[in-house]
Amino acid sequence: MARRPRGPGLAPAAPDAAAAGAGGRGARLFAAYARIRVDAQEESVGILAGRLGTDGLRDPRPAVVADAAAGVLTAALRLWARGAGDDARGAADLAAPVERAYDALTGEAADAAAQRTAAQ
């Protein structure tokens, strides 16, 4: 299975010194990405808390859901970057790993809920 081409903006930036490159550019890019991701997740927590009618700072549910969704997207991007479902469609084939990753999460949650209900 062929790997996707790597280039600026395509390979995940690593925080270690070897990956930092000249002048620490890789480390700066990784830090910027981390800040953007944290900001987006905090915004998602606020939106979810509002929809649930709860305080996102006190109720862990909005943060758990937002963080789980971020983890699903990270896993899907990792699969996509490694060429899972690789074909000529390029970025368009990202939808398949995202769907599979969300199915994995919801399937696990449904199984856990069913087991919990059966035990009661």
Phi and psi restraints in degrees (range 20) as a CNS / XPLOR table:
assign (resid 1 and name C) (resid 2 and name N)
       (resid 2 and name CA) (resid 2 and name C) 1.0 -74.7 20.0 2
assign (resid 2 and name N) (resid 2 and name CA)
       (resid 2 and name C) (resid 3 and name N) 1.0 143.2 20.0 2
assign (resid 2 and name C) (resid 3 and name N)
       (resid 3 and name CA) (resid 3 and name C) 1.0 -83.4 20.0 2
assign (resid 3 and name N) (resid 3 and name CA)
       (resid 3 and name C) (resid 4 and name N) 1.0 152.5 20.0 2
assign (resid 3 and name C) (resid 4 and name N)
       (resid 4 and name CA) (resid 4 and name C) 1.0 -68.6 20.0 2
assign (resid 4 and name N) (resid 4 and name CA)
       (resid 4 and name C) (resid 5 and name N) 1.0 149.3 20.0 2
assign (resid 4 and name C) (resid 5 and name N)
       (resid 5 and name CA) (resid 5 and name C) 1.0 -62.7 20.0 2
assign (resid 5 and name N) (resid 5 and name CA)
       (resid 5 and name C) (resid 6 and name N) 1.0 143.1 20.0 2
assign (resid 5 and name C) (resid 6 and name N)
       (resid 6 and name CA) (resid 6 and name C) 1.0 -104.7 20.0 2
assign (resid 6 and name N) (resid 6 and name CA)
       (resid 6 and name C) (resid 7 and name N) 1.0 148.0 20.0 2
assign (resid 6 and name C) (resid 7 and name N)
       (resid 7 and name CA) (resid 7 and name C) 1.0 -174.3 20.0 2
assign (resid 7 and name N) (resid 7 and name CA)
       (resid 7 and name C) (resid 8 and name N) 1.0 -176.2 20.0 2
assign (resid 7 and name C) (resid 8 and name N)
       (resid 8 and name CA) (resid 8 and name C) 1.0 -54.4 20.0 2
assign (resid 8 and name N) (resid 8 and name CA)
       (resid 8 and name C) (resid 9 and name N) 1.0 125.8 20.0 2
assign (resid 8 and name C) (resid 9 and name N)
       (resid 9 and name CA) (resid 9 and name C) 1.0 84.4 20.0 2
assign (resid 9 and name N) (resid 9 and name CA)
       (resid 9 and name C) (resid 10 and name N) 1.0 -6.1 20.0 2
assign (resid 9 and name C) (resid 10 and name N)
       (resid 10 and name CA) (resid 10 and name C) 1.0 -100.9 20.0 2
assign (resid 10 and name N) (resid 10 and name CA)
       (resid 10 and name C) (resid 11 and name N) 1.0 -32.9 20.0 2
assign (resid 10 and name C) (resid 11 and name N)
       (resid 11 and name CA) (resid 11 and name C) 1.0 -92.3 20.0 2
assign (resid 11 and name N) (resid 11 and name CA)
       (resid 11 and name C) (resid 12 and name N) 1.0 139.0 20.0 2
assign (resid 11 and name C) (resid 12 and name N)
       (resid 12 and name CA) (resid 12 and name C) 1.0 -66.0 20.0 2
assign (resid 12 and name N) (resid 12 and name CA)
       (resid 12 and name C) (resid 13 and name N) 1.0 136.9 20.0 2
assign (resid 12 and name C) (resid 13 and name N)
       (resid 13 and name CA) (resid 13 and name C) 1.0 -77.3 20.0 2
assign (resid 13 and name N) (resid 13 and name CA)
       (resid 13 and name C) (resid 14 and name N) 1.0 136.2 20.0 2
assign (resid 13 and name C) (resid 14 and name N)
       (resid 14 and name CA) (resid 14 and name C) 1.0 -102.9 20.0 2
assign (resid 14 and name N) (resid 14 and name CA)
       (resid 14 and name C) (resid 15 and name N) 1.0 144.7 20.0 2
assign (resid 14 and name C) (resid 15 and name N)
       (resid 15 and name CA) (resid 15 and name C) 1.0 -81.1 20.0 2
assign (resid 15 and name N) (resid 15 and name CA)
       (resid 15 and name C) (resid 16 and name N) 1.0 -4.9 20.0 2
assign (resid 15 and name C) (resid 16 and name N)
       (resid 16 and name CA) (resid 16 and name C) 1.0 -77.4 20.0 2
assign (resid 16 and name N) (resid 16 and name CA)
       (resid 16 and name C) (resid 17 and name N) 1.0 162.9 20.0 2
assign (resid 16 and name C) (resid 17 and name N)
       (resid 17 and name CA) (resid 17 and name C) 1.0 -64.1 20.0 2
assign (resid 17 and name N) (resid 17 and name CA)
       (resid 17 and name C) (resid 18 and name N) 1.0 -37.2 20.0 2
assign (resid 17 and name C) (resid 18 and name N)
       (resid 18 and name CA) (resid 18 and name C) 1.0 -63.1 20.0 2
assign (resid 18 and name N) (resid 18 and name CA)
       (resid 18 and name C) (resid 19 and name N) 1.0 -34.1 20.0 2
assign (resid 18 and name C) (resid 19 and name N)
       (resid 19 and name CA) (resid 19 and name C) 1.0 -86.8 20.0 2
assign (resid 19 and name N) (resid 19 and name CA)
       (resid 19 and name C) (resid 20 and name N) 1.0 -8.1 20.0 2
assign (resid 19 and name C) (resid 20 and name N)
       (resid 20 and name CA) (resid 20 and name C) 1.0 -68.6 20.0 2
assign (resid 20 and name N) (resid 20 and name CA)
       (resid 20 and name C) (resid 21 and name N) 1.0 -28.0 20.0 2
assign (resid 20 and name C) (resid 21 and name N)
       (resid 21 and name CA) (resid 21 and name C) 1.0 72.3 20.0 2
assign (resid 21 and name N) (resid 21 and name CA)
       (resid 21 and name C) (resid 22 and name N) 1.0 -171.3 20.0 2
assign (resid 21 and name C) (resid 22 and name N)
       (resid 22 and name CA) (resid 22 and name C) 1.0 -62.4 20.0 2
assign (resid 22 and name N) (resid 22 and name CA)
       (resid 22 and name C) (resid 23 and name N) 1.0 124.6 20.0 2
assign (resid 22 and name C) (resid 23 and name N)
       (resid 23 and name CA) (resid 23 and name C) 1.0 70.6 20.0 2
assign (resid 23 and name N) (resid 23 and name CA)
       (resid 23 and name C) (resid 24 and name N) 1.0 13.5 20.0 2
assign (resid 23 and name C) (resid 24 and name N)
       (resid 24 and name CA) (resid 24 and name C) 1.0 73.8 20.0 2
assign (resid 24 and name N) (resid 24 and name CA)
       (resid 24 and name C) (resid 25 and name N) 1.0 24.3 20.0 2
assign (resid 24 and name C) (resid 25 and name N)
       (resid 25 and name CA) (resid 25 and name C) 1.0 -57.9 20.0 2
assign (resid 25 and name N) (resid 25 and name CA)
       (resid 25 and name C) (resid 26 and name N) 1.0 -43.5 20.0 2
assign (resid 25 and name C) (resid 26 and name N)
       (resid 26 and name CA) (resid 26 and name C) 1.0 -60.9 20.0 2
assign (resid 26 and name N) (resid 26 and name CA)
       (resid 26 and name C) (resid 27 and name N) 1.0 -42.4 20.0 2
assign (resid 26 and name C) (resid 27 and name N)
       (resid 27 and name CA) (resid 27 and name C) 1.0 -65.4 20.0 2
assign (resid 27 and name N) (resid 27 and name CA)
       (resid 27 and name C) (resid 28 and name N) 1.0 -39.0 20.0 2
assign (resid 27 and name C) (resid 28 and name N)
       (resid 28 and name CA) (resid 28 and name C) 1.0 -66.3 20.0 2
assign (resid 28 and name N) (resid 28 and name CA)
       (resid 28 and name C) (resid 29 and name N) 1.0 -40.4 20.0 2
assign (resid 28 and name C) (resid 29 and name N)
       (resid 29 and name CA) (resid 29 and name C) 1.0 -64.4 20.0 2
assign (resid 29 and name N) (resid 29 and name CA)
       (resid 29 and name C) (resid 30 and name N) 1.0 -42.0 20.0 2
assign (resid 29 and name C) (resid 30 and name N)
       (resid 30 and name CA) (resid 30 and name C) 1.0 -62.8 20.0 2
assign (resid 30 and name N) (resid 30 and name CA)
       (resid 30 and name C) (resid 31 and name N) 1.0 -43.2 20.0 2
assign (resid 30 and name C) (resid 31 and name N)
       (resid 31 and name CA) (resid 31 and name C) 1.0 -63.7 20.0 2
assign (resid 31 and name N) (resid 31 and name CA)
       (resid 31 and name C) (resid 32 and name N) 1.0 -41.0 20.0 2
assign (resid 31 and name C) (resid 32 and name N)
       (resid 32 and name CA) (resid 32 and name C) 1.0 -64.7 20.0 2
assign (resid 32 and name N) (resid 32 and name CA)
       (resid 32 and name C) (resid 33 and name N) 1.0 -43.2 20.0 2
assign (resid 32 and name C) (resid 33 and name N)
       (resid 33 and name CA) (resid 33 and name C) 1.0 -60.1 20.0 2
assign (resid 33 and name N) (resid 33 and name CA)
       (resid 33 and name C) (resid 34 and name N) 1.0 -44.4 20.0 2
assign (resid 33 and name C) (resid 34 and name N)
       (resid 34 and name CA) (resid 34 and name C) 1.0 -61.8 20.0 2
assign (resid 34 and name N) (resid 34 and name CA)
       (resid 34 and name C) (resid 35 and name N) 1.0 -42.0 20.0 2
assign (resid 34 and name C) (resid 35 and name N)
       (resid 35 and name CA) (resid 35 and name C) 1.0 -63.5 20.0 2
assign (resid 35 and name N) (resid 35 and name CA)
       (resid 35 and name C) (resid 36 and name N) 1.0 -44.2 20.0 2
assign (resid 35 and name C) (resid 36 and name N)
       (resid 36 and name CA) (resid 36 and name C) 1.0 -63.1 20.0 2
assign (resid 36 and name N) (resid 36 and name CA)
       (resid 36 and name C) (resid 37 and name N) 1.0 -42.5 20.0 2
assign (resid 36 and name C) (resid 37 and name N)
       (resid 37 and name CA) (resid 37 and name C) 1.0 -64.3 20.0 2
assign (resid 37 and name N) (resid 37 and name CA)
       (resid 37 and name C) (resid 38 and name N) 1.0 -45.6 20.0 2
assign (resid 37 and name C) (resid 38 and name N)
       (resid 38 and name CA) (resid 38 and name C) 1.0 -62.1 20.0 2
assign (resid 38 and name N) (resid 38 and name CA)
       (resid 38 and name C) (resid 39 and name N) 1.0 -43.8 20.0 2
assign (resid 38 and name C) (resid 39 and name N)
       (resid 39 and name CA) (resid 39 and name C) 1.0 -60.5 20.0 2
assign (resid 39 and name N) (resid 39 and name CA)
       (resid 39 and name C) (resid 40 and name N) 1.0 -43.6 20.0 2
assign (resid 39 and name C) (resid 40 and name N)
       (resid 40 and name CA) (resid 40 and name C) 1.0 -65.1 20.0 2
assign (resid 40 and name N) (resid 40 and name CA)
       (resid 40 and name C) (resid 41 and name N) 1.0 -40.7 20.0 2
assign (resid 40 and name C) (resid 41 and name N)
       (resid 41 and name CA) (resid 41 and name C) 1.0 -67.2 20.0 2
assign (resid 41 and name N) (resid 41 and name CA)
       (resid 41 and name C) (resid 42 and name N) 1.0 -39.4 20.0 2
assign (resid 41 and name C) (resid 42 and name N)
       (resid 42 and name CA) (resid 42 and name C) 1.0 -64.1 20.0 2
assign (resid 42 and name N) (resid 42 and name CA)
       (resid 42 and name C) (resid 43 and name N) 1.0 -38.9 20.0 2
assign (resid 42 and name C) (resid 43 and name N)
       (resid 43 and name CA) (resid 43 and name C) 1.0 -63.8 20.0 2
assign (resid 43 and name N) (resid 43 and name CA)
       (resid 43 and name C) (resid 44 and name N) 1.0 -41.9 20.0 2
assign (resid 43 and name C) (resid 44 and name N)
       (resid 44 and name CA) (resid 44 and name C) 1.0 -63.1 20.0 2
assign (resid 44 and name N) (resid 44 and name CA)
       (resid 44 and name C) (resid 45 and name N) 1.0 -40.1 20.0 2
assign (resid 44 and name C) (resid 45 and name N)
       (resid 45 and name CA) (resid 45 and name C) 1.0 -60.4 20.0 2
assign (resid 45 and name N) (resid 45 and name CA)
       (resid 45 and name C) (resid 46 and name N) 1.0 -44.1 20.0 2
assign (resid 45 and name C) (resid 46 and name N)
       (resid 46 and name CA) (resid 46 and name C) 1.0 -62.1 20.0 2
assign (resid 46 and name N) (resid 46 and name CA)
       (resid 46 and name C) (resid 47 and name N) 1.0 -42.3 20.0 2
assign (resid 46 and name C) (resid 47 and name N)
       (resid 47 and name CA) (resid 47 and name C) 1.0 -64.3 20.0 2
assign (resid 47 and name N) (resid 47 and name CA)
       (resid 47 and name C) (resid 48 and name N) 1.0 -47.2 20.0 2
assign (resid 47 and name C) (resid 48 and name N)
       (resid 48 and name CA) (resid 48 and name C) 1.0 -62.6 20.0 2
assign (resid 48 and name N) (resid 48 and name CA)
       (resid 48 and name C) (resid 49 and name N) 1.0 -42.3 20.0 2
assign (resid 48 and name C) (resid 49 and name N)
       (resid 49 and name CA) (resid 49 and name C) 1.0 -61.1 20.0 2
assign (resid 49 and name N) (resid 49 and name CA)
       (resid 49 and name C) (resid 50 and name N) 1.0 -41.8 20.0 2
assign (resid 49 and name C) (resid 50 and name N)
       (resid 50 and name CA) (resid 50 and name C) 1.0 -61.8 20.0 2
assign (resid 50 and name N) (resid 50 and name CA)
       (resid 50 and name C) (resid 51 and name N) 1.0 -41.7 20.0 2
assign (resid 50 and name C) (resid 51 and name N)
       (resid 51 and name CA) (resid 51 and name C) 1.0 -68.5 20.0 2
assign (resid 51 and name N) (resid 51 and name CA)
       (resid 51 and name C) (resid 52 and name N) 1.0 -32.0 20.0 2
assign (resid 51 and name C) (resid 52 and name N)
       (resid 52 and name CA) (resid 52 and name C) 1.0 -84.0 20.0 2
assign (resid 52 and name N) (resid 52 and name CA)
       (resid 52 and name C) (resid 53 and name N) 1.0 -11.3 20.0 2
assign (resid 52 and name C) (resid 53 and name N)
       (resid 53 and name CA) (resid 53 and name C) 1.0 68.7 20.0 2
assign (resid 53 and name N) (resid 53 and name CA)
       (resid 53 and name C) (resid 54 and name N) 1.0 39.5 20.0 2
assign (resid 53 and name C) (resid 54 and name N)
       (resid 54 and name CA) (resid 54 and name C) 1.0 -133.3 20.0 2
assign (resid 54 and name N) (resid 54 and name CA)
       (resid 54 and name C) (resid 55 and name N) 1.0 171.7 20.0 2
assign (resid 54 and name C) (resid 55 and name N)
       (resid 55 and name CA) (resid 55 and name C) 1.0 -92.9 20.0 2
assign (resid 55 and name N) (resid 55 and name CA)
       (resid 55 and name C) (resid 56 and name N) 1.0 112.2 20.0 2
assign (resid 55 and name C) (resid 56 and name N)
       (resid 56 and name CA) (resid 56 and name C) 1.0 -64.6 20.0 2
assign (resid 56 and name N) (resid 56 and name CA)
       (resid 56 and name C) (resid 57 and name N) 1.0 -15.8 20.0 2
assign (resid 56 and name C) (resid 57 and name N)
       (resid 57 and name CA) (resid 57 and name C) 1.0 -85.1 20.0 2
assign (resid 57 and name N) (resid 57 and name CA)
       (resid 57 and name C) (resid 58 and name N) 1.0 -22.1 20.0 2
assign (resid 57 and name C) (resid 58 and name N)
       (resid 58 and name CA) (resid 58 and name C) 1.0 -109.1 20.0 2
assign (resid 58 and name N) (resid 58 and name CA)
       (resid 58 and name C) (resid 59 and name N) 1.0 -32.3 20.0 2
assign (resid 58 and name C) (resid 59 and name N)
       (resid 59 and name CA) (resid 59 and name C) 1.0 -95.2 20.0 2
assign (resid 59 and name N) (resid 59 and name CA)
       (resid 59 and name C) (resid 60 and name N) 1.0 120.3 20.0 2
assign (resid 59 and name C) (resid 60 and name N)
       (resid 60 and name CA) (resid 60 and name C) 1.0 -74.8 20.0 2
assign (resid 60 and name N) (resid 60 and name CA)
       (resid 60 and name C) (resid 61 and name N) 1.0 -14.9 20.0 2
assign (resid 60 and name C) (resid 61 and name N)
       (resid 61 and name CA) (resid 61 and name C) 1.0 -57.4 20.0 2
assign (resid 61 and name N) (resid 61 and name CA)
       (resid 61 and name C) (resid 62 and name N) 1.0 -47.5 20.0 2
assign (resid 61 and name C) (resid 62 and name N)
       (resid 62 and name CA) (resid 62 and name C) 1.0 -60.6 20.0 2
assign (resid 62 and name N) (resid 62 and name CA)
       (resid 62 and name C) (resid 63 and name N) 1.0 -39.7 20.0 2
assign (resid 62 and name C) (resid 63 and name N)
       (resid 63 and name CA) (resid 63 and name C) 1.0 -68.3 20.0 2
assign (resid 63 and name N) (resid 63 and name CA)
       (resid 63 and name C) (resid 64 and name N) 1.0 -39.0 20.0 2
assign (resid 63 and name C) (resid 64 and name N)
       (resid 64 and name CA) (resid 64 and name C) 1.0 -62.3 20.0 2
assign (resid 64 and name N) (resid 64 and name CA)
       (resid 64 and name C) (resid 65 and name N) 1.0 -45.5 20.0 2
assign (resid 64 and name C) (resid 65 and name N)
       (resid 65 and name CA) (resid 65 and name C) 1.0 -65.9 20.0 2
assign (resid 65 and name N) (resid 65 and name CA)
       (resid 65 and name C) (resid 66 and name N) 1.0 -45.5 20.0 2
assign (resid 65 and name C) (resid 66 and name N)
       (resid 66 and name CA) (resid 66 and name C) 1.0 -63.0 20.0 2
assign (resid 66 and name N) (resid 66 and name CA)
       (resid 66 and name C) (resid 67 and name N) 1.0 -43.0 20.0 2
assign (resid 66 and name C) (resid 67 and name N)
       (resid 67 and name CA) (resid 67 and name C) 1.0 -69.0 20.0 2
assign (resid 67 and name N) (resid 67 and name CA)
       (resid 67 and name C) (resid 68 and name N) 1.0 -36.7 20.0 2
assign (resid 67 and name C) (resid 68 and name N)
       (resid 68 and name CA) (resid 68 and name C) 1.0 -64.0 20.0 2
assign (resid 68 and name N) (resid 68 and name CA)
       (resid 68 and name C) (resid 69 and name N) 1.0 -42.6 20.0 2
assign (resid 68 and name C) (resid 69 and name N)
       (resid 69 and name CA) (resid 69 and name C) 1.0 -63.2 20.0 2
assign (resid 69 and name N) (resid 69 and name CA)
       (resid 69 and name C) (resid 70 and name N) 1.0 -40.6 20.0 2
assign (resid 69 and name C) (resid 70 and name N)
       (resid 70 and name CA) (resid 70 and name C) 1.0 -64.4 20.0 2
assign (resid 70 and name N) (resid 70 and name CA)
       (resid 70 and name C) (resid 71 and name N) 1.0 -38.9 20.0 2
assign (resid 70 and name C) (resid 71 and name N)
       (resid 71 and name CA) (resid 71 and name C) 1.0 -64.8 20.0 2
assign (resid 71 and name N) (resid 71 and name CA)
       (resid 71 and name C) (resid 72 and name N) 1.0 -39.0 20.0 2
assign (resid 71 and name C) (resid 72 and name N)
       (resid 72 and name CA) (resid 72 and name C) 1.0 -62.0 20.0 2
assign (resid 72 and name N) (resid 72 and name CA)
       (resid 72 and name C) (resid 73 and name N) 1.0 -45.5 20.0 2
assign (resid 72 and name C) (resid 73 and name N)
       (resid 73 and name CA) (resid 73 and name C) 1.0 -65.0 20.0 2
assign (resid 73 and name N) (resid 73 and name CA)
       (resid 73 and name C) (resid 74 and name N) 1.0 -39.0 20.0 2
assign (resid 73 and name C) (resid 74 and name N)
       (resid 74 and name CA) (resid 74 and name C) 1.0 -62.9 20.0 2
assign (resid 74 and name N) (resid 74 and name CA)
       (resid 74 and name C) (resid 75 and name N) 1.0 -45.3 20.0 2
assign (resid 74 and name C) (resid 75 and name N)
       (resid 75 and name CA) (resid 75 and name C) 1.0 -62.6 20.0 2
assign (resid 75 and name N) (resid 75 and name CA)
       (resid 75 and name C) (resid 76 and name N) 1.0 -42.2 20.0 2
assign (resid 75 and name C) (resid 76 and name N)
       (resid 76 and name CA) (resid 76 and name C) 1.0 -64.7 20.0 2
assign (resid 76 and name N) (resid 76 and name CA)
       (resid 76 and name C) (resid 77 and name N) 1.0 -42.3 20.0 2
assign (resid 76 and name C) (resid 77 and name N)
       (resid 77 and name CA) (resid 77 and name C) 1.0 -63.2 20.0 2
assign (resid 77 and name N) (resid 77 and name CA)
       (resid 77 and name C) (resid 78 and name N) 1.0 -38.9 20.0 2
assign (resid 77 and name C) (resid 78 and name N)
       (resid 78 and name CA) (resid 78 and name C) 1.0 -62.8 20.0 2
assign (resid 78 and name N) (resid 78 and name CA)
       (resid 78 and name C) (resid 79 and name N) 1.0 -45.9 20.0 2
assign (resid 78 and name C) (resid 79 and name N)
       (resid 79 and name CA) (resid 79 and name C) 1.0 -60.4 20.0 2
assign (resid 79 and name N) (resid 79 and name CA)
       (resid 79 and name C) (resid 80 and name N) 1.0 -45.6 20.0 2
assign (resid 79 and name C) (resid 80 and name N)
       (resid 80 and name CA) (resid 80 and name C) 1.0 -61.7 20.0 2
assign (resid 80 and name N) (resid 80 and name CA)
       (resid 80 and name C) (resid 81 and name N) 1.0 -44.8 20.0 2
assign (resid 80 and name C) (resid 81 and name N)
       (resid 81 and name CA) (resid 81 and name C) 1.0 -65.1 20.0 2
assign (resid 81 and name N) (resid 81 and name CA)
       (resid 81 and name C) (resid 82 and name N) 1.0 -29.5 20.0 2
assign (resid 81 and name C) (resid 82 and name N)
       (resid 82 and name CA) (resid 82 and name C) 1.0 -83.7 20.0 2
assign (resid 82 and name N) (resid 82 and name CA)
       (resid 82 and name C) (resid 83 and name N) 1.0 -1.5 20.0 2
assign (resid 82 and name C) (resid 83 and name N)
       (resid 83 and name CA) (resid 83 and name C) 1.0 94.8 20.0 2
assign (resid 83 and name N) (resid 83 and name CA)
       (resid 83 and name C) (resid 84 and name N) 1.0 12.7 20.0 2
assign (resid 83 and name C) (resid 84 and name N)
       (resid 84 and name CA) (resid 84 and name C) 1.0 -61.9 20.0 2
assign (resid 84 and name N) (resid 84 and name CA)
       (resid 84 and name C) (resid 85 and name N) 1.0 126.0 20.0 2
assign (resid 84 and name C) (resid 85 and name N)
       (resid 85 and name CA) (resid 85 and name C) 1.0 72.1 20.0 2
assign (resid 85 and name N) (resid 85 and name CA)
       (resid 85 and name C) (resid 86 and name N) 1.0 23.2 20.0 2
assign (resid 85 and name C) (resid 86 and name N)
       (resid 86 and name CA) (resid 86 and name C) 1.0 -59.3 20.0 2
assign (resid 86 and name N) (resid 86 and name CA)
       (resid 86 and name C) (resid 87 and name N) 1.0 129.3 20.0 2
assign (resid 86 and name C) (resid 87 and name N)
       (resid 87 and name CA) (resid 87 and name C) 1.0 -154.7 20.0 2
assign (resid 87 and name N) (resid 87 and name CA)
       (resid 87 and name C) (resid 88 and name N) 1.0 -172.8 20.0 2
assign (resid 87 and name C) (resid 88 and name N)
       (resid 88 and name CA) (resid 88 and name C) 1.0 -76.7 20.0 2
assign (resid 88 and name N) (resid 88 and name CA)
       (resid 88 and name C) (resid 89 and name N) 1.0 -2.5 20.0 2
assign (resid 88 and name C) (resid 89 and name N)
       (resid 89 and name CA) (resid 89 and name C) 1.0 -79.7 20.0 2
assign (resid 89 and name N) (resid 89 and name CA)
       (resid 89 and name C) (resid 90 and name N) 1.0 -9.7 20.0 2
assign (resid 89 and name C) (resid 90 and name N)
       (resid 90 and name CA) (resid 90 and name C) 1.0 64.6 20.0 2
assign (resid 90 and name N) (resid 90 and name CA)
       (resid 90 and name C) (resid 91 and name N) 1.0 -128.1 20.0 2
assign (resid 90 and name C) (resid 91 and name N)
       (resid 91 and name CA) (resid 91 and name C) 1.0 -63.5 20.0 2
assign (resid 91 and name N) (resid 91 and name CA)
       (resid 91 and name C) (resid 92 and name N) 1.0 -24.3 20.0 2
assign (resid 91 and name C) (resid 92 and name N)
       (resid 92 and name CA) (resid 92 and name C) 1.0 -62.2 20.0 2
assign (resid 92 and name N) (resid 92 and name CA)
       (resid 92 and name C) (resid 93 and name N) 1.0 -27.6 20.0 2
assign (resid 92 and name C) (resid 93 and name N)
       (resid 93 and name CA) (resid 93 and name C) 1.0 -80.0 20.0 2
assign (resid 93 and name N) (resid 93 and name CA)
       (resid 93 and name C) (resid 94 and name N) 1.0 2.7 20.0 2
assign (resid 93 and name C) (resid 94 and name N)
       (resid 94 and name CA) (resid 94 and name C) 1.0 -66.0 20.0 2
assign (resid 94 and name N) (resid 94 and name CA)
       (resid 94 and name C) (resid 95 and name N) 1.0 -27.1 20.0 2
assign (resid 94 and name C) (resid 95 and name N)
       (resid 95 and name CA) (resid 95 and name C) 1.0 -60.6 20.0 2
assign (resid 95 and name N) (resid 95 and name CA)
       (resid 95 and name C) (resid 96 and name N) 1.0 -36.8 20.0 2
assign (resid 95 and name C) (resid 96 and name N)
       (resid 96 and name CA) (resid 96 and name C) 1.0 -64.3 20.0 2
assign (resid 96 and name N) (resid 96 and name CA)
       (resid 96 and name C) (resid 97 and name N) 1.0 -50.5 20.0 2
assign (resid 96 and name C) (resid 97 and name N)
       (resid 97 and name CA) (resid 97 and name C) 1.0 -65.2 20.0 2
assign (resid 97 and name N) (resid 97 and name CA)
       (resid 97 and name C) (resid 98 and name N) 1.0 -32.0 20.0 2
assign (resid 97 and name C) (resid 98 and name N)
       (resid 98 and name CA) (resid 98 and name C) 1.0 -64.4 20.0 2
assign (resid 98 and name N) (resid 98 and name CA)
       (resid 98 and name C) (resid 99 and name N) 1.0 -45.1 20.0 2
assign (resid 98 and name C) (resid 99 and name N)
       (resid 99 and name CA) (resid 99 and name C) 1.0 -63.0 20.0 2
assign (resid 99 and name N) (resid 99 and name CA)
       (resid 99 and name C) (resid 100 and name N) 1.0 -43.8 20.0 2
assign (resid 99 and name C) (resid 100 and name N)
       (resid 100 and name CA) (resid 100 and name C) 1.0 -62.9 20.0 2
assign (resid 100 and name N) (resid 100 and name CA)
       (resid 100 and name C) (resid 101 and name N) 1.0 -39.4 20.0 2
assign (resid 100 and name C) (resid 101 and name N)
       (resid 101 and name CA) (resid 101 and name C) 1.0 -67.5 20.0 2
assign (resid 101 and name N) (resid 101 and name CA)
       (resid 101 and name C) (resid 102 and name N) 1.0 -43.4 20.0 2
assign (resid 101 and name C) (resid 102 and name N)
       (resid 102 and name CA) (resid 102 and name C) 1.0 -65.1 20.0 2
assign (resid 102 and name N) (resid 102 and name CA)
       (resid 102 and name C) (resid 103 and name N) 1.0 -38.3 20.0 2
assign (resid 102 and name C) (resid 103 and name N)
       (resid 103 and name CA) (resid 103 and name C) 1.0 -61.4 20.0 2
assign (resid 103 and name N) (resid 103 and name CA)
       (resid 103 and name C) (resid 104 and name N) 1.0 -39.7 20.0 2
assign (resid 103 and name C) (resid 104 and name N)
       (resid 104 and name CA) (resid 104 and name C) 1.0 -62.9 20.0 2
assign (resid 104 and name N) (resid 104 and name CA)
       (resid 104 and name C) (resid 105 and name N) 1.0 -44.2 20.0 2
assign (resid 104 and name C) (resid 105 and name N)
       (resid 105 and name CA) (resid 105 and name C) 1.0 -65.6 20.0 2
assign (resid 105 and name N) (resid 105 and name CA)
       (resid 105 and name C) (resid 106 and name N) 1.0 -49.0 20.0 2
assign (resid 105 and name C) (resid 106 and name N)
       (resid 106 and name CA) (resid 106 and name C) 1.0 -68.9 20.0 2
assign (resid 106 and name N) (resid 106 and name CA)
       (resid 106 and name C) (resid 107 and name N) 1.0 -32.9 20.0 2
assign (resid 106 and name C) (resid 107 and name N)
       (resid 107 and name CA) (resid 107 and name C) 1.0 -64.1 20.0 2
assign (resid 107 and name N) (resid 107 and name CA)
       (resid 107 and name C) (resid 108 and name N) 1.0 -44.3 20.0 2
assign (resid 107 and name C) (resid 108 and name N)
       (resid 108 and name CA) (resid 108 and name C) 1.0 -63.5 20.0 2
assign (resid 108 and name N) (resid 108 and name CA)
       (resid 108 and name C) (resid 109 and name N) 1.0 -42.0 20.0 2
assign (resid 108 and name C) (resid 109 and name N)
       (resid 109 and name CA) (resid 109 and name C) 1.0 -65.2 20.0 2
assign (resid 109 and name N) (resid 109 and name CA)
       (resid 109 and name C) (resid 110 and name N) 1.0 -41.1 20.0 2
assign (resid 109 and name C) (resid 110 and name N)
       (resid 110 and name CA) (resid 110 and name C) 1.0 -65.5 20.0 2
assign (resid 110 and name N) (resid 110 and name CA)
       (resid 110 and name C) (resid 111 and name N) 1.0 -41.9 20.0 2
assign (resid 110 and name C) (resid 111 and name N)
       (resid 111 and name CA) (resid 111 and name C) 1.0 -62.0 20.0 2
assign (resid 111 and name N) (resid 111 and name CA)
       (resid 111 and name C) (resid 112 and name N) 1.0 -44.2 20.0 2
assign (resid 111 and name C) (resid 112 and name N)
       (resid 112 and name CA) (resid 112 and name C) 1.0 -63.9 20.0 2
assign (resid 112 and name N) (resid 112 and name CA)
       (resid 112 and name C) (resid 113 and name N) 1.0 -40.9 20.0 2
assign (resid 112 and name C) (resid 113 and name N)
       (resid 113 and name CA) (resid 113 and name C) 1.0 -64.6 20.0 2
assign (resid 113 and name N) (resid 113 and name CA)
       (resid 113 and name C) (resid 114 and name N) 1.0 -41.6 20.0 2
assign (resid 113 and name C) (resid 114 and name N)
       (resid 114 and name CA) (resid 114 and name C) 1.0 -64.4 20.0 2
assign (resid 114 and name N) (resid 114 and name CA)
       (resid 114 and name C) (resid 115 and name N) 1.0 -41.2 20.0 2
assign (resid 114 and name C) (resid 115 and name N)
       (resid 115 and name CA) (resid 115 and name C) 1.0 -65.6 20.0 2
assign (resid 115 and name N) (resid 115 and name CA)
       (resid 115 and name C) (resid 116 and name N) 1.0 -40.5 20.0 2
assign (resid 115 and name C) (resid 116 and name N)
       (resid 116 and name CA) (resid 116 and name C) 1.0 -65.3 20.0 2
assign (resid 116 and name N) (resid 116 and name CA)
       (resid 116 and name C) (resid 117 and name N) 1.0 -41.5 20.0 2
assign (resid 116 and name C) (resid 117 and name N)
       (resid 117 and name CA) (resid 117 and name C) 1.0 -66.0 20.0 2
assign (resid 117 and name N) (resid 117 and name CA)
       (resid 117 and name C) (resid 118 and name N) 1.0 -41.2 20.0 2
assign (resid 117 and name C) (resid 118 and name N)
       (resid 118 and name CA) (resid 118 and name C) 1.0 -66.0 20.0 2
assign (resid 118 and name N) (resid 118 and name CA)
       (resid 118 and name C) (resid 119 and name N) 1.0 -32.5 20.0 2
assign (resid 118 and name C) (resid 119 and name N)
       (resid 119 and name CA) (resid 119 and name C) 1.0 -75.4 20.0 2
assign (resid 119 and name N) (resid 119 and name CA)
       (resid 119 and name C) (resid 120 and name N) 1.0 -17.2 20.0 2
